[in-house]
Every structure is written in structure tokens, then in C-alpha cells.
Amino acid sequence: MGMESPSAIGLEVAASEWPIAFMKWRTALEKDGDATRMSQDLSYKVKFGPLGALMDLLVMRRMLNKGIGEGFER
């Protein structure tokens, strides 16, 4: 019986210098015929109430989406 390679990795951020109160990120790999399917789930909550929500709409979400997109490109 051999060991199987891990198929998912995740992280949770509970304290950060970023304006994020909490973040949970999971990346998973799944065999799909001769290919590998990659999926990512991201959830987070910003600090600073309404101001944080505005920063999320204007900056944070775009920056996080860019990081996820770069992960898929690699």
C-alpha cells in the first residue's frame, strides 16, 4: 500500500497587517482523465465596517482575484 499525494491545501488567516479580519483559502487538485482540474475557494471578511466594505469593492477584491488568476495561469 503506497502513500497518496495530498490533493488539497488550505490556509486560514486570523491576524494580518492587511485590512482583513479573517481569510480562508483552499486549493484542490482533482484527476480528470489525463488532465488535472484545479479549483480554489476563498472567503474573507474585511475590517473597518463600511469603510472596509468600500475598500473591498475598490481594491481588495480585484487584488485577490488577480492573485487567484495568476495561480491558475501557473
mmCIF file of the N, C-alpha and C atoms, coordinates in Angstrom:
data_MODEL
# 
_entry.id   MODEL 
# 
loop_
_atom_site.group_PDB 
_atom_site.id 
_atom_site.type_symbol 
_atom_site.label_atom_id 
_atom_site.label_alt_id 
_atom_site.label_comp_id 
_atom_site.label_asym_id 
_atom_site.label_entity_id 
_atom_site.label_seq_id 
_atom_site.pdbx_PDB_ins_code 
_atom_site.Cartn_x 
_atom_site.Cartn_y 
_atom_site.Cartn_z 
_atom_site.occupancy 
_atom_site.B_iso_or_equiv 
_atom_site.pdbx_formal_charge 
_atom_site.auth_seq_id 
_atom_site.auth_comp_id 
_atom_site.auth_asym_id 
_atom_site.auth_atom_id 
_atom_site.pdbx_PDB_model_num 
ATOM 1   N N  . MET A 1 1  ? 0.849   -1.172 0.000   1.00 0.00 ? 1  MET A N  1 
ATOM 2   C CA . MET A 1 1  ? 0.000   0.000  0.000   1.00 0.00 ? 1  MET A CA 1 
ATOM 3   C C  . MET A 1 1  ? 0.896   1.238  0.000   1.00 0.00 ? 1  MET A C  1 
ATOM 4   N N  . GLY A 1 2  ? 0.802   2.104  -1.030  1.00 0.00 ? 2  GLY A N  1 
ATOM 5   C CA . GLY A 1 2  ? 1.610   3.306  -1.121  1.00 0.00 ? 2  GLY A CA 1 
ATOM 6   C C  . GLY A 1 2  ? 0.869   4.519  -0.577  1.00 0.00 ? 2  GLY A C  1 
ATOM 7   N N  . MET A 1 3  ? 1.638   5.554  -0.288  1.00 0.00 ? 3  MET A N  1 
ATOM 8   C CA . MET A 1 3  ? 1.032   6.801  0.195   1.00 0.00 ? 3  MET A CA 1 
ATOM 9   C C  . MET A 1 3  ? 0.530   7.598  -0.996  1.00 0.00 ? 3  MET A C  1 
ATOM 10  N N  . GLU A 1 4  ? -0.636  8.178  -0.856  1.00 0.00 ? 4  GLU A N  1 
ATOM 11  C CA . GLU A 1 4  ? -1.175  9.040  -1.901  1.00 0.00 ? 4  GLU A CA 1 
ATOM 12  C C  . GLU A 1 4  ? -0.690  10.462 -1.683  1.00 0.00 ? 4  GLU A C  1 
ATOM 13  N N  . SER A 1 5  ? -0.479  11.182 -2.780  1.00 0.00 ? 5  SER A N  1 
ATOM 14  C CA . SER A 1 5  ? -0.096  12.582 -2.678  1.00 0.00 ? 5  SER A CA 1 
ATOM 15  C C  . SER A 1 5  ? -1.273  13.387 -2.173  1.00 0.00 ? 5  SER A C  1 
ATOM 16  N N  . PRO A 1 6  ? -1.015  14.436 -1.415  1.00 0.00 ? 6  PRO A N  1 
ATOM 17  C CA . PRO A 1 6  ? -2.111  15.299 -0.975  1.00 0.00 ? 6  PRO A CA 1 
ATOM 18  C C  . PRO A 1 6  ? -2.811  15.921 -2.182  1.00 0.00 ? 6  PRO A C  1 
ATOM 19  N N  . SER A 1 7  ? -4.113  16.108 -2.093  1.00 0.00 ? 7  SER A N  1 
ATOM 20  C CA . SER A 1 7  ? -4.860  16.677 -3.215  1.00 0.00 ? 7  SER A CA 1 
ATOM 21  C C  . SER A 1 7  ? -5.411  18.060 -2.914  1.00 0.00 ? 7  SER A C  1 
ATOM 22  N N  . ALA A 1 8  ? -5.188  18.556 -1.700  1.00 0.00 ? 8  ALA A N  1 
ATOM 23  C CA . ALA A 1 8  ? -5.692  19.894 -1.354  1.00 0.00 ? 8  ALA A CA 1 
ATOM 24  C C  . ALA A 1 8  ? -4.798  20.518 -0.298  1.00 0.00 ? 8  ALA A C  1 
ATOM 25  N N  . ILE A 1 9  ? -4.776  21.847 -0.310  1.00 0.00 ? 9  ILE A N  1 
ATOM 26  C CA . ILE A 1 9  ? -4.057  22.596 0.703   1.00 0.00 ? 9  ILE A CA 1 
ATOM 27  C C  . ILE A 1 9  ? -4.911  23.808 1.047   1.00 0.00 ? 9  ILE A C  1 
ATOM 28  N N  . GLY A 1 10 ? -4.888  24.207 2.276   1.00 0.00 ? 10 GLY A N  1 
ATOM 29  C CA . GLY A 1 10 ? -5.674  25.359 2.687   1.00 0.00 ? 10 GLY A CA 1 
ATOM 30  C C  . GLY A 1 10 ? -4.936  26.182 3.712   1.00 0.00 ? 10 GLY A C  1 
ATOM 31  N N  . LEU A 1 11 ? -5.398  27.397 3.900   1.00 0.00 ? 11 LEU A N  1 
ATOM 32  C CA . LEU A 1 11 ? -4.846  28.236 4.944   1.00 0.00 ? 11 LEU A CA 1 
ATOM 33  C C  . LEU A 1 11 ? -5.936  29.124 5.497   1.00 0.00 ? 11 LEU A C  1 
ATOM 34  N N  . GLU A 1 12 ? -5.756  29.491 6.750   1.00 0.00 ? 12 GLU A N  1 
ATOM 35  C CA . GLU A 1 12 ? -6.649  30.435 7.401   1.00 0.00 ? 12 GLU A CA 1 
ATOM 36  C C  . GLU A 1 12 ? -5.802  31.531 8.002   1.00 0.00 ? 12 GLU A C  1 
ATOM 37  N N  . VAL A 1 13 ? -6.208  32.773 7.793   1.00 0.00 ? 13 VAL A N  1 
ATOM 38  C CA . VAL A 1 13 ? -5.509  33.929 8.339   1.00 0.00 ? 13 VAL A CA 1 
ATOM 39  C C  . VAL A 1 13 ? -6.412  34.545 9.396   1.00 0.00 ? 13 VAL A C  1 
ATOM 40  N N  . ALA A 1 14 ? -5.902  34.597 10.627  1.00 0.00 ? 14 ALA A N  1 
ATOM 41  C CA . ALA A 1 14 ? -6.686  35.161 11.722  1.00 0.00 ? 14 ALA A CA 1 
ATOM 42  C C  . ALA A 1 14 ? -6.158  36.527 12.151  1.00 0.00 ? 14 ALA A C  1 
ATOM 43  N N  . ALA A 1 15 ? -4.919  36.854 11.786  1.00 0.00 ? 15 ALA A N  1 
ATOM 44  C CA . ALA A 1 15 ? -4.337  38.155 12.115  1.00 0.00 ? 15 ALA A CA 1 
ATOM 45  C C  . ALA A 1 15 ? -3.438  38.570 10.956  1.00 0.00 ? 15 ALA A C  1 
ATOM 46  N N  . SER A 1 16 ? -3.585  39.814 10.520  1.00 0.00 ? 16 SER A N  1 
ATOM 47  C CA . SER A 1 16 ? -2.824  40.279 9.368   1.00 0.00 ? 16 SER A CA 1 
ATOM 48  C C  . SER A 1 16 ? -2.662  41.786 9.418   1.00 0.00 ? 16 SER A C  1 
ATOM 49  N N  . GLU A 1 17 ? -1.614  42.281 8.779   1.00 0.00 ? 17 GLU A N  1 
ATOM 50  C CA . GLU A 1 17 ? -1.443  43.721 8.634   1.00 0.00 ? 17 GLU A CA 1 
ATOM 51  C C  . GLU A 1 17 ? -2.383  44.269 7.563   1.00 0.00 ? 17 GLU A C  1 
ATOM 52  N N  . TRP A 1 18 ? -2.890  43.388 6.701   1.00 0.00 ? 18 TRP A N  1 
ATOM 53  C CA . TRP A 1 18 ? -3.870  43.795 5.694   1.00 0.00 ? 18 TRP A CA 1 
ATOM 54  C C  . TRP A 1 18 ? -5.179  44.121 6.396   1.00 0.00 ? 18 TRP A C  1 
ATOM 55  N N  . PRO A 1 19 ? -6.065  44.845 5.738   1.00 0.00 ? 19 PRO A N  1 
ATOM 56  C CA . PRO A 1 19 ? -7.360  45.176 6.358   1.00 0.00 ? 19 PRO A CA 1 
ATOM 57  C C  . PRO A 1 19 ? -8.337  43.999 6.315   1.00 0.00 ? 19 PRO A C  1 
ATOM 58  N N  . ILE A 1 20 ? -7.851  42.808 6.674   1.00 0.00 ? 20 ILE A N  1 
ATOM 59  C CA . ILE A 1 20 ? -8.668  41.600 6.652   1.00 0.00 ? 20 ILE A CA 1 
ATOM 60  C C  . ILE A 1 20 ? -8.808  41.074 8.074   1.00 0.00 ? 20 ILE A C  1 
ATOM 61  N N  . ALA A 1 21 ? -10.043 40.875 8.511   1.00 0.00 ? 21 ALA A N  1 
ATOM 62  C CA . ALA A 1 21 ? -10.290 40.332 9.837   1.00 0.00 ? 21 ALA A CA 1 
ATOM 63  C C  . ALA A 1 21 ? -10.113 38.823 9.843   1.00 0.00 ? 21 ALA A C  1 
ATOM 64  N N  . PHE A 1 22 ? -10.446 38.171 8.732   1.00 0.00 ? 22 PHE A N  1 
ATOM 65  C CA . PHE A 1 22 ? -10.349 36.721 8.625   1.00 0.00 ? 22 PHE A CA 1 
ATOM 66  C C  . PHE A 1 22 ? -10.304 36.338 7.154   1.00 0.00 ? 22 PHE A C  1 
ATOM 67  N N  . MET A 1 23 ? -9.522  35.308 6.832   1.00 0.00 ? 23 MET A N  1 
ATOM 68  C CA . MET A 1 23 ? -9.478  34.802 5.460   1.00 0.00 ? 23 MET A CA 1 
ATOM 69  C C  . MET A 1 23 ? -9.291  33.287 5.500   1.00 0.00 ? 23 MET A C  1 
ATOM 70  N N  . LYS A 1 24 ? -9.998  32.606 4.615   1.00 0.00 ? 24 LYS A N  1 
ATOM 71  C CA . LYS A 1 24 ? -9.871  31.162 4.471   1.00 0.00 ? 24 LYS A CA 1 
ATOM 72  C C  . LYS A 1 24 ? -9.723  30.862 2.987   1.00 0.00 ? 24 LYS A C  1 
ATOM 73  N N  . TRP A 1 25 ? -8.660  30.111 2.625   1.00 0.00 ? 25 TRP A N  1 
ATOM 74  C CA . TRP A 1 25 ? -8.341  29.845 1.240   1.00 0.00 ? 25 TRP A CA 1 
ATOM 75  C C  . TRP A 1 25 ? -8.037  28.361 1.098   1.00 0.00 ? 25 TRP A C  1 
ATOM 76  N N  . ARG A 1 26 ? -8.615  27.714 0.085   1.00 0.00 ? 26 ARG A N  1 
ATOM 77  C CA . ARG A 1 26 ? -8.389  26.289 -0.156  1.00 0.00 ? 26 ARG A CA 1 
ATOM 78  C C  . ARG A 1 26 ? -8.172  26.070 -1.647  1.00 0.00 ? 26 ARG A C  1 
ATOM 79  N N  . THR A 1 27 ? -7.110  25.360 -1.989  1.00 0.00 ? 27 THR A N  1 
ATOM 80  C CA . THR A 1 27 ? -6.813  24.979 -3.363  1.00 0.00 ? 27 THR A CA 1 
ATOM 81  C C  . THR A 1 27 ? -6.831  23.457 -3.433  1.00 0.00 ? 27 THR A C  1 
ATOM 82  N N  . ALA A 1 28 ? -7.540  22.903 -4.415  1.00 0.00 ? 28 ALA A N  1 
ATOM 83  C CA . ALA A 1 28 ? -7.658  21.452 -4.548  1.00 0.00 ? 28 ALA A CA 1 
ATOM 84  C C  . ALA A 1 28 ? -7.324  21.026 -5.965  1.00 0.00 ? 28 ALA A C  1 
ATOM 85  N N  . LEU A 1 29 ? -6.737  19.842 -6.087  1.00 0.00 ? 29 LEU A N  1 
ATOM 86  C CA . LEU A 1 29 ? -6.428  19.228 -7.375  1.00 0.00 ? 29 LEU A CA 1 
ATOM 87  C C  . LEU A 1 29 ? -7.225  17.937 -7.492  1.00 0.00 ? 29 LEU A C  1 
ATOM 88  N N  . GLU A 1 30 ? -7.794  17.701 -8.671  1.00 0.00 ? 30 GLU A N  1 
ATOM 89  C CA . GLU A 1 30 ? -8.613  16.506 -8.892  1.00 0.00 ? 30 GLU A CA 1 
ATOM 90  C C  . GLU A 1 30 ? -8.282  15.923 -10.264 1.00 0.00 ? 30 GLU A C  1 
ATOM 91  N N  . LYS A 1 31 ? -8.068  14.635 -10.311 1.00 0.00 ? 31 LYS A N  1 
ATOM 92  C CA . LYS A 1 31 ? -7.780  13.945 -11.576 1.00 0.00 ? 31 LYS A CA 1 
ATOM 93  C C  . LYS A 1 31 ? -9.011  14.026 -12.476 1.00 0.00 ? 31 LYS A C  1 
ATOM 94  N N  . ASP A 1 32 ? -8.795  14.385 -13.743 1.00 0.00 ? 32 ASP A N  1 
ATOM 95  C CA . ASP A 1 32 ? -9.884  14.487 -14.720 1.00 0.00 ? 32 ASP A CA 1 
ATOM 96  C C  . ASP A 1 32 ? -9.391  13.850 -16.018 1.00 0.00 ? 32 ASP A C  1 
ATOM 97  N N  . GLY A 1 33 ? -9.501  12.530 -16.113 1.00 0.00 ? 33 GLY A N  1 
ATOM 98  C CA . GLY A 1 33 ? -8.962  11.810 -17.269 1.00 0.00 ? 33 GLY A CA 1 
ATOM 99  C C  . GLY A 1 33 ? -7.459  11.908 -17.280 1.00 0.00 ? 33 GLY A C  1 
ATOM 100 N N  . ASP A 1 34 ? -6.906  12.416 -18.373 1.00 0.00 ? 34 ASP A N  1 
ATOM 101 C CA . ASP A 1 34 ? -5.461  12.591 -18.478 1.00 0.00 ? 34 ASP A CA 1 
ATOM 102 C C  . ASP A 1 34 ? -5.011  13.963 -17.974 1.00 0.00 ? 34 ASP A C  1 
ATOM 103 N N  . ALA A 1 35 ? -5.935  14.758 -17.494 1.00 0.00 ? 35 ALA A N  1 
ATOM 104 C CA . ALA A 1 35 ? -5.625  16.108 -17.032 1.00 0.00 ? 35 ALA A CA 1 
ATOM 105 C C  . ALA A 1 35 ? -5.855  16.213 -15.522 1.00 0.00 ? 35 ALA A C  1 
ATOM 106 N N  . THR A 1 36 ? -5.534  17.357 -14.985 1.00 0.00 ? 36 THR A N  1 
ATOM 107 C CA . THR A 1 36 ? -5.775  17.660 -13.576 1.00 0.00 ? 36 THR A CA 1 
ATOM 108 C C  . THR A 1 36 ? -6.614  18.927 -13.500 1.00 0.00 ? 36 THR A C  1 
ATOM 109 N N  . ARG A 1 37 ? -7.681  18.867 -12.744 1.00 0.00 ? 37 ARG A N  1 
ATOM 110 C CA . ARG A 1 37 ? -8.558  20.029 -12.544 1.00 0.00 ? 37 ARG A CA 1 
ATOM 111 C C  . ARG A 1 37 ? -8.149  20.712 -11.236 1.00 0.00 ? 37 ARG A C  1 
ATOM 112 N N  . MET A 1 38 ? -7.977  22.029 -11.278 1.00 0.00 ? 38 MET A N  1 
ATOM 113 C CA . MET A 1 38 ? -7.605  22.808 -10.100 1.00 0.00 ? 38 MET A CA 1 
ATOM 114 C C  . MET A 1 38 ? -8.769  23.712 -9.738  1.00 0.00 ? 38 MET A C  1 
ATOM 115 N N  . SER A 1 39 ? -9.113  23.749 -8.456  1.00 0.00 ? 39 SER A N  1 
ATOM 116 C CA . SER A 1 39 ? -10.173 24.656 -8.004  1.00 0.00 ? 39 SER A CA 1 
ATOM 117 C C  . SER A 1 39 ? -9.693  25.399 -6.759  1.00 0.00 ? 39 SER A C  1 
ATOM 118 N N  . GLN A 1 40 ? -10.214 26.596 -6.581  1.00 0.00 ? 40 GLN A N  1 
ATOM 119 C CA . GLN A 1 40 ? -9.862  27.395 -5.412  1.00 0.00 ? 40 GLN A CA 1 
ATOM 120 C C  . GLN A 1 40 ? -11.123 27.992 -4.820  1.00 0.00 ? 40 GLN A C  1 
ATOM 121 N N  . ASP A 1 41 ? -11.175 27.989 -3.497  1.00 0.00 ? 41 ASP A N  1 
ATOM 122 C CA . ASP A 1 41 ? -12.255 28.633 -2.751  1.00 0.00 ? 41 ASP A CA 1 
ATOM 123 C C  . ASP A 1 41 ? -11.628 29.670 -1.839  1.00 0.00 ? 41 ASP A C  1 
ATOM 124 N N  . LEU A 1 42 ? -12.208 30.846 -1.795  1.00 0.00 ? 42 LEU A N  1 
ATOM 125 C CA . LEU A 1 42 ? -11.699 31.931 -0.970  1.00 0.00 ? 42 LEU A CA 1 
ATOM 126 C C  . LEU A 1 42 ? -12.865 32.618 -0.292  1.00 0.00 ? 42 LEU A C  1 
ATOM 127 N N  . SER A 1 43 ? -12.764 32.782 1.009   1.00 0.00 ? 43 SER A N  1 
ATOM 128 C CA . SER A 1 43 ? -13.748 33.594 1.737   1.00 0.00 ? 43 SER A CA 1 
ATOM 129 C C  . SER A 1 43 ? -12.978 34.469 2.716   1.00 0.00 ? 43 SER A C  1 
ATOM 130 N N  . TYR A 1 44 ? -13.466 35.671 2.919   1.00 0.00 ? 44 TYR A N  1 
ATOM 131 C CA . TYR A 1 44 ? -12.788 36.586 3.829   1.00 0.00 ? 44 TYR A CA 1 
ATOM 132 C C  . TYR A 1 44 ? -13.760 37.634 4.341   1.00 0.00 ? 44 TYR A C  1 
ATOM 133 N N  . LYS A 1 45 ? -13.345 38.295 5.408   1.00 0.00 ? 45 LYS A N  1 
ATOM 134 C CA . LYS A 1 45 ? -14.123 39.399 5.989   1.00 0.00 ? 45 LYS A CA 1 
ATOM 135 C C  . LYS A 1 45 ? -13.153 40.547 6.221   1.00 0.00 ? 45 LYS A C  1 
ATOM 136 N N  . VAL A 1 46 ? -13.524 41.733 5.753   1.00 0.00 ? 46 VAL A N  1 
ATOM 137 C CA . VAL A 1 46 ? -12.650 42.899 5.898   1.00 0.00 ? 46 VAL A CA 1 
ATOM 138 C C  . VAL A 1 46 ? -12.912 43.603 7.223   1.00 0.00 ? 46 VAL A C  1 
ATOM 139 N N  . LYS A 1 47 ? -11.896 44.354 7.658   1.00 0.00 ? 47 LYS A N  1 
ATOM 140 C CA . LYS A 1 47 ? -12.004 45.182 8.864   1.00 0.00 ? 47 LYS A CA 1 
ATOM 141 C C  . LYS A 1 47 ? -12.640 46.526 8.495   1.00 0.00 ? 47 LYS A C  1 
ATOM 142 N N  . PHE A 1 48 ? -12.907 47.335 9.474   1.00 0.00 ? 48 PHE A N  1 
ATOM 143 C CA . PHE A 1 48 ? -13.294 48.744 9.337   1.00 0.00 ? 48 PHE A CA 1 
ATOM 144 C C  . PHE A 1 48 ? -14.720 48.987 8.849   1.00 0.00 ? 48 PHE A C  1 
ATOM 145 N N  . GLY A 1 49 ? -15.614 48.041 9.055   1.00 0.00 ? 49 GLY A N  1 
ATOM 146 C CA . GLY A 1 49 ? -17.039 48.249 8.761   1.00 0.00 ? 49 GLY A CA 1 
ATOM 147 C C  . GLY A 1 49 ? -17.308 48.742 7.358   1.00 0.00 ? 49 GLY A C  1 
ATOM 148 N N  . PRO A 1 50 ? -18.139 49.819 7.210   1.00 0.00 ? 50 PRO A N  1 
ATOM 149 C CA . PRO A 1 50 ? -18.494 50.325 5.880   1.00 0.00 ? 50 PRO A CA 1 
ATOM 150 C C  . PRO A 1 50 ? -17.279 50.797 5.068   1.00 0.00 ? 50 PRO A C  1 
ATOM 151 N N  . LEU A 1 51 ? -16.279 51.382 5.732   1.00 0.00 ? 51 LEU A N  1 
ATOM 152 C CA . LEU A 1 51 ? -15.075 51.813 5.028   1.00 0.00 ? 51 LEU A CA 1 
ATOM 153 C C  . LEU A 1 51 ? -14.337 50.589 4.467   1.00 0.00 ? 51 LEU A C  1 
ATOM 154 N N  . GLY A 1 52 ? -14.263 49.517 5.250   1.00 0.00 ? 52 GLY A N  1 
ATOM 155 C CA . GLY A 1 52 ? -13.637 48.281 4.790   1.00 0.00 ? 52 GLY A CA 1 
ATOM 156 C C  . GLY A 1 52 ? -14.390 47.685 3.613   1.00 0.00 ? 52 GLY A C  1 
ATOM 157 N N  . ALA A 1 53 ? -15.733 47.739 3.664   1.00 0.00 ? 53 ALA A N  1 
ATOM 158 C CA . ALA A 1 53 ? -16.547 47.216 2.560   1.00 0.00 ? 53 ALA A CA 1 
ATOM 159 C C  . ALA A 1 53 ? -16.268 48.001 1.279   1.00 0.00 ? 53 ALA A C  1 
ATOM 160 N N  . LEU A 1 54 ? -16.094 49.301 1.392   1.00 0.00 ? 54 LEU A N  1 
ATOM 161 C CA . LEU A 1 54 ? -15.768 50.137 0.234   1.00 0.00 ? 54 LEU A CA 1 
ATOM 162 C C  . LEU A 1 54 ? -14.372 49.793 -0.293  1.00 0.00 ? 54 LEU A C  1 
ATOM 163 N N  . MET A 1 55 ? -13.398 49.636 0.619   1.00 0.00 ? 55 MET A N  1 
ATOM 164 C CA . MET A 1 55 ? -12.047 49.238 0.199   1.00 0.00 ? 55 MET A CA 1 
ATOM 165 C C  . MET A 1 55 ? -12.085 47.881 -0.496  1.00 0.00 ? 55 MET A C  1 
ATOM 166 N N  . ASP A 1 56 ? -12.948 46.986 -0.003  1.00 0.00 ? 56 ASP A N  1 
ATOM 167 C CA . ASP A 1 56 ? -13.079 45.668 -0.623  1.00 0.00 ? 56 ASP A CA 1 
ATOM 168 C C  . ASP A 1 56 ? -13.558 45.806 -2.064  1.00 0.00 ? 56 ASP A C  1 
ATOM 169 N N  . LEU A 1 57 ? -14.586 46.602 -2.273  1.00 0.00 ? 57 LEU A N  1 
ATOM 170 C CA . LEU A 1 57 ? -15.128 46.791 -3.623  1.00 0.00 ? 57 LEU A CA 1 
ATOM 171 C C  . LEU A 1 57 ? -14.126 47.451 -4.564  1.00 0.00 ? 57 LEU A C  1 
ATOM 172 N N  . LEU A 1 58 ? -13.372 48.425 -4.056  1.00 0.00 ? 58 LEU A N  1 
ATOM 173 C CA . LEU A 1 58 ? -12.481 49.199 -4.914  1.00 0.00 ? 58 LEU A CA 1 
ATOM 174 C C  . LEU A 1 58 ? -11.099 48.579 -5.105  1.00 0.00 ? 58 LEU A C  1 
ATOM 175 N N  . VAL A 1 59 ? -10.586 47.851 -4.086  1.00 0.00 ? 59 VAL A N  1 
ATOM 176 C CA . VAL A 1 59 ? -9.195  47.405 -4.148  1.00 0.00 ? 59 VAL A CA 1 
ATOM 177 C C  . VAL A 1 59 ? -9.027  45.917 -3.835  1.00 0.00 ? 59 VAL A C  1 
ATOM 178 N N  . MET A 1 60 ? -9.467  45.499 -2.668  1.00 0.00 ? 60 MET A N  1 
ATOM 179 C CA . MET A 1 60 ? -9.160  44.159 -2.158  1.00 0.00 ? 60 MET A CA 1 
ATOM 180 C C  . MET A 1 60 ? -9.617  43.039 -3.096  1.00 0.00 ? 60 MET A C  1 
ATOM 181 N N  . ARG A 1 61 ? -10.860 43.087 -3.508  1.00 0.00 ? 61 ARG A N  1 
ATOM 182 C CA . ARG A 1 61 ? -11.416 42.006 -4.337  1.00 0.00 ? 61 ARG A CA 1 
ATOM 183 C C  . ARG A 1 61 ? -10.641 41.871 -5.648  1.00 0.00 ? 61 ARG A C  1 
ATOM 184 N N  . ARG A 1 62 ? -10.318 43.010 -6.266  1.00 0.00 ? 62 ARG A N  1 
ATOM 185 C CA . ARG A 1 62 ? -9.542  42.977 -7.512  1.00 0.00 ? 62 ARG A CA 1 
ATOM 186 C C  . ARG A 1 62 ? -8.159  42.374 -7.281  1.00 0.00 ? 62 ARG A C  1 
ATOM 187 N N  . MET A 1 63 ? -7.513  42.773 -6.182  1.00 0.00 ? 63 MET A N  1 
ATOM 188 C CA . MET A 1 63 ? -6.183  42.279 -5.883  1.00 0.00 ? 63 MET A CA 1 
ATOM 189 C C  . MET A 1 63 ? -6.206  40.769 -5.611  1.00 0.00 ? 63 MET A C  1 
ATOM 190 N N  . LEU A 1 64 ? -7.182  40.306 -4.854  1.00 0.00 ? 64 LEU A N  1 
ATOM 191 C CA . LEU A 1 64 ? -7.295  38.879 -4.553  1.00 0.00 ? 64 LEU A CA 1 
ATOM 192 C C  . LEU A 1 64 ? -7.637  38.074 -5.810  1.00 0.00 ? 64 LEU A C  1 
ATOM 193 N N  . ASN A 1 65 ? -8.541  38.585 -6.632  1.00 0.00 ? 65 ASN A N  1 
ATOM 194 C CA . ASN A 1 65 ? -8.878  37.901 -7.883  1.00 0.00 ? 65 ASN A CA 1 
ATOM 195 C C  . ASN A 1 65 ? -7.653  37.809 -8.803  1.00 0.00 ? 65 ASN A C  1 
ATOM 196 N N  . LYS A 1 66 ? -6.846  38.853 -8.826  1.00 0.00 ? 66 LYS A N  1 
ATOM 197 C CA . LYS A 1 66 ? -5.634  38.830 -9.635  1.00 0.00 ? 66 LYS A CA 1 
ATOM 198 C C  . LYS A 1 66 ? -4.691  37.734 -9.140  1.00 0.00 ? 66 LYS A C  1 
ATOM 199 N N  . GLY A 1 67 ? -4.528  37.629 -7.824  1.00 0.00 ? 67 GLY A N  1 
ATOM 200 C CA . GLY A 1 67 ? -3.652  36.599 -7.248  1.00 0.00 ? 67 GLY A CA 1 
ATOM 201 C C  . GLY A 1 67 ? -4.137  35.199 -7.569  1.00 0.00 ? 67 GLY A C  1 
ATOM 202 N N  . ILE A 1 68 ? -5.444  34.982 -7.498  1.00 0.00 ? 68 ILE A N  1 
ATOM 203 C CA . ILE A 1 68 ? -6.017  33.684 -7.825  1.00 0.00 ? 68 ILE A CA 1 
ATOM 204 C C  . ILE A 1 68 ? -5.818  33.393 -9.305  1.00 0.00 ? 68 ILE A C  1 
ATOM 205 N N  . GLY A 1 69 ? -6.052  34.383 -10.153 1.00 0.00 ? 69 GLY A N  1 
ATOM 206 C CA . GLY A 1 69 ? -5.867  34.207 -11.606 1.00 0.00 ? 69 GLY A CA 1 
ATOM 207 C C  . GLY A 1 69 ? -4.419  33.846 -11.943 1.00 0.00 ? 69 GLY A C  1 
ATOM 208 N N  . GLU A 1 70 ? -3.468  34.485 -11.273 1.00 0.00 ? 70 GLU A N  1 
ATOM 209 C CA . GLU A 1 70 ? -2.062  34.161 -11.520 1.00 0.00 ? 70 GLU A CA 1 
ATOM 210 C C  . GLU A 1 70 ? -1.744  32.730 -11.097 1.00 0.00 ? 70 GLU A C  1 
ATOM 211 N N  . GLY A 1 71 ? -2.396  32.274 -10.035 1.00 0.00 ? 71 GLY A N  1 
ATOM 212 C CA . GLY A 1 71 ? -2.220  30.883 -9.600  1.00 0.00 ? 71 GLY A CA 1 
ATOM 213 C C  . GLY A 1 71 ? -2.693  29.904 -10.654 1.00 0.00 ? 71 GLY A C  1 
ATOM 214 N N  . PHE A 1 72 ? -3.837  30.203 -11.275 1.00 0.00 ? 72 PHE A N  1 
ATOM 215 C CA . PHE A 1 72 ? -4.361  29.326 -12.328 1.00 0.00 ? 72 PHE A CA 1 
ATOM 216 C C  . PHE A 1 72 ? -3.477  29.341 -13.563 1.00 0.00 ? 72 PHE A C  1 
ATOM 217 N N  . GLU A 1 73 ? -2.894  30.504 -13.890 1.00 0.00 ? 73 GLU A N  1 
ATOM 218 C CA . GLU A 1 73 ? -2.017  30.598 -15.057 1.00 0.00 ? 73 GLU A CA 1 
ATOM 219 C C  . GLU A 1 73 ? -0.761  29.761 -14.882 1.00 0.00 ? 73 GLU A C  1 
ATOM 220 N N  . ARG A 1 74 ? -0.265  29.702 -13.668 1.00 0.00 ? 74 ARG A N  1 
ATOM 221 C CA . ARG A 1 74 ? 0.958   28.932 -13.399 1.00 0.00 ? 74 ARG A CA 1 
ATOM 222 C C  . ARG A 1 74 ? 0.642   27.464 -13.449 1.00 0.00 ? 74 ARG A C  1 
# 
